[in-house]
Amino acid sequence: VAHYLVGQGREWVRLRFAEPVEASAVTVYQSHNPGSLVEVRASPAGAEAWRTIWRGERYNHVHSRPPSDALTLDVGGAAGDAISSGGAISAPVQLLELQLDTTGWSDAFWSEIDAVQLTGVPLQ
């Protein structure tokens, strides 16, 4: 599911993973003009109770950015960790929402996400 308002401010995509895990990290592989990702939210398995686990600033205002990068977010640890450095989530995770700042996007400039990896221990 994607919310599509190119150039209007925010765009998001929601991902459902096959199995819930006790999450330790989320890696976002940005394959074109990396830097539009500004927020990652997670939801416990079986619910849609979204919690922000990472928030950052857009960093691709200059069009000469590297062609791709992988952003790894540590989401394990004690509850109450600072959101900007990777917020902790104690419940098993099966859903992620990625939010992109699309301000100024056009037919000539946009960002692409190639893959998202949710790392953690599967539930027994």
Secondary structure, DSSP 8 states (H G I E B T S, - for coil): -EE--TBSSEEEEEEEEEEEEEEEEEEEEEEES---EEEEEEEETT----EEEEE------STT--S-EEEEEE--SSTT--GGGT----S-EEEEEEEEE-BT-BTTB--EEEEEEEEEEE--
